[in-house]
Amino acid sequence: MSATFQQRIIGLMYLFLAIAGFFTLRLGWLQLVQGRELAILATAYHTRAVYYRFGHGSEGRGTIFDRRLRPLTEGNLQPGLAVFATVGSNEEEYGRWLEILSNHTGLTPEEMVQRSRLRRPLPLKTPLPAGLELPHWIVPVEGDWDADGAFRRYTYGRNFACHVLGFVKTHSRAEGAEGLVVGQMGIEKAFDSHLRCPRPGVAAMVDAGDRLIGGLGYRHTFPVDRMPYVVLSLDAEIQGIVEETLDDYIQRGLVPPCGAVVVMDPHTGDILAMASRPVISGEKNHYNRATRKSDKVAMLPLASVAKLITAAAALEKDPALYHQWHDCPGSGEFNCVFGPHGQQDMARALANSCNTYFAELAAQVGARELLAMAKALGLGQKKDIGLPGWEVGAGSLPELPDLATRAGLANHFAMGGNKLEATPLQVAAMLSAIANGGWYVEPRLVLATGRGEIAEVTAPPPKRERVMSPTTAQLLARMMHLSVREGSAGHFDHAAYPYAAAQLAAKTGTSDAGLPPYGYQVRWNAGFFPWRNPRYVVVYMAEVPPGFSGVRREQIVAELVCKLAARD
């Protein structure tokens, strides 16, 4: 054998080895690296699915519940059918069954086939006869959809608690988003990764001829009883009362269109309702005015609600100050809008919202004590209630140099000047400390998270800290009730709202007009009831545009109080 021939044989051997090595590596790559993806593709090729819950493609979304485990998402389940038209087309009575379904769905056979191709169920407009045996390619399902069969995410509509729940957007895989259904605001955003899950549906394994593969049959793509959930402190009924009342007052022009309401349990800190207006509309109105300031106002002054801080600090420093009298001439170093008030003690001065009295009281208490009380009541601190960080504001507190003069003290702790800012959520927590006998309770919105079925919620004990004595809290409650019965917080028809007149303790506040950037004014009415044994804190805040007059802040709170009391 010649040397040349031997070289050719060796060359061919190397060539065959190289080819074999290439195919071995390729096979290993396909099996080890791309195996899962290829298996998914193969399964998808032989799978026909119909999804019966909200989602996009194969990606679904978990459930958000209220405190009583009423679903705030996908709560209006209705009967429907998952129809596998391509599988059924191989059956003898395929056409007859399409005609039967047409009578109960209002859809033509062509429309039903199209929905099947789009992996959508058929909503039933009339129920099927009892005892009707369906063929294997028609599977009963339940889902939340409208009359046209479009899936609905939110049980009570898009506007219900919209700034709390947020909203979602759908994406294609080509867009490179984190998922196919992505939370954009509120709880949907904050718990986006937790709520993301496979989409519940029914799947059929078929061969190349769309015939059901024997032994495999139909299976659920993801059991509903394994879906993730978030339980909120909101009470859907109370939230509905708040939103209905607020919208009614806005529509009748009794309050401005921009504002917020917070209802809180003073003993647990549970946020029972949180409404912000205007509602979210596309890319507009994303500001949750209950938890942060909006683009309409550069600041959220506490205004005369700050008098509660001053009164609390004074009573903690020296309880005898409760009986201190002071003469209000109505004008002078500090003016009173509704003065002169003449001789008055602390209770009467709070009822009259007297700037002169509280300017003197703030000077007696001192800057450090006032700031300490404001901080103890949660002001100047962002509250982690489970919403995305940018959706919750911290407010602000003046610094000691701002309080170095009598004018500085009076501006912030008698009149609630612009550097003493608070959100409605913070004001609700502050009032809870008074209503709760001196215990400050951290507000909370999220009670539980998990996966699977849930029968009851066991919330952790509230986080609380004593910030004032029970006596101070009781005196403040008594003074706030006097403010409703005979003072500035009682500007509503007591005969029309007798329960509120008898049981509400509240304090109003009105900022300076002309707040930047648009000249708005901030108005408050914050209270709790029943004043002797409080069950609810109610806070209303309005952003008042220039030229808007007659803000019925006292009346809207009185109406909410009466409606909540009637509910109990």
VENGI-V921445 format. One record per backbone hydrogen bond with DSSP energy under -0.5 kcal/mol. NH is the residue of the N-H (numbers start at 0). CO is the residue of the C=O. Records with the same first field share a line. If there is no record, write none. Layout:
BEGIN
NH: CO  CO
END
This chain:
BEGIN
5: 1
6: 2
7: 3
8: 4
9: 5
10: 6
11: 7
12: 8
13: 9
14: 10
15: 11
16: 12
17: 13
18: 14
19: 15
20: 16
21: 17
22: 18
23: 19
24: 20
25: 21
26: 22
27: 23
28: 24
29: 25
30: 26
31: 27
32: 27  28
33: 28
37: 33
38: 34
39: 35
40: 36
41: 37
42: 38
43: 39
44: 40
45: 41
46: 43
47: 203
49: 201
50: 118
51: 199
52: 199
55: 58
58: 55
59: 196
60: 53
61: 194
62: 227
64: 62  229
65: 69
66: 233
68: 65
70: 68
71: 63
72: 63
73: 152
76: 74
77: 142
79: 140
80: 121
81: 138
82: 80
83: 81  136
84: 82
87: 83
88: 84
89: 86
90: 87
93: 90
96: 92
97: 93
98: 94
99: 95
100: 96
101: 97
102: 98
103: 99  100
104: 100
105: 101
111: 107
112: 108
113: 109
114: 110
115: 111
116: 112
117: 113
118: 115
119: 114
120: 50
121: 80
122: 120
123: 78
124: 103  122
125: 103
131: 128
133: 131
137: 134
138: 81
140: 79
142: 77
144: 142
145: 149
148: 145
151: 143
154: 71  152
156: 153
159: 156
161: 158
163: 160
164: 160
165: 161
168: 181
170: 179
174: 171
175: 172
176: 171
181: 168
183: 166
184: 166
186: 163
187: 164  184
188: 184  185
189: 185
190: 186
191: 188
194: 190
195: 191
196: 59
198: 57
201: 49
202: 218
203: 47
204: 216
205: 45  203
206: 210
209: 206
212: 204
213: 211
215: 212
216: 212
218: 202
220: 200
225: 222
226: 223
228: 449
229: 62
230: 447
231: 64  229
232: 444
234: 271
235: 233
238: 234
239: 235
240: 236
241: 237
242: 238
243: 239
244: 240
245: 241
246: 242
247: 243
248: 244
249: 245
250: 246
251: 247
252: 249
253: 248
254: 248
257: 542
258: 256  276
259: 540
260: 274
261: 538
262: 272
263: 536
264: 269
265: 263
268: 264
270: 443
271: 262  269
272: 262
274: 260
276: 258
280: 283
283: 280
288: 286
290: 287
291: 287
296: 293
297: 515
301: 416  419
302: 415
304: 301
305: 302
306: 303
307: 304
308: 305
309: 305
310: 306
311: 307
312: 308
313: 309
314: 310
315: 311
316: 312
317: 313
320: 317
321: 318
322: 319
323: 320
325: 343
327: 341
328: 326
335: 329
338: 335
340: 327
341: 327
343: 325
345: 321
348: 344
349: 345
350: 346
351: 347
352: 348  349
353: 348
354: 352
357: 353
358: 354
359: 355
360: 356
361: 357
362: 358
363: 359
364: 360
365: 361
369: 365
370: 366
371: 367
372: 368
373: 369
374: 370
375: 371
376: 372
377: 374
378: 373
379: 393
380: 377
383: 381
384: 382
390: 387
391: 388
392: 290
395: 420
401: 398
402: 398  399
403: 400
408: 404
409: 405
410: 406
411: 407
412: 408
413: 409
414: 409
416: 410
419: 416
420: 395  418
421: 299
423: 288
424: 289
426: 422
427: 423
428: 424
429: 425
430: 426
431: 427
432: 428  429
433: 429
434: 430
435: 431
436: 433
437: 432
438: 435
439: 437  464
440: 438
441: 462
443: 268
446: 230  444
447: 230
449: 228
451: 226
452: 224
457: 455
458: 456
463: 461
464: 439
466: 437
467: 437
472: 468
473: 469
474: 470
475: 471
476: 472
477: 473
478: 474
479: 475
480: 476
481: 477
482: 478
483: 479
484: 480
485: 481
486: 481  482
487: 350
488: 482
489: 482  486
490: 487
491: 489
493: 491
496: 492
497: 494
500: 496
501: 497
502: 498
503: 499
504: 527
505: 479
506: 525
508: 523
510: 521
513: 518
514: 519
517: 295
518: 514
519: 514
520: 543
522: 541
523: 508
524: 539
525: 506
526: 537
527: 504
528: 535
530: 502
534: 528
535: 528
536: 263
537: 526
538: 261
539: 524
540: 259
541: 522
542: 257
543: 520  541
544: 542
547: 544
551: 253  549
552: 550
555: 551
556: 552
557: 553
558: 554
559: 555
560: 556
561: 557
562: 558
563: 559
564: 560
565: 561
566: 562
567: 563
END
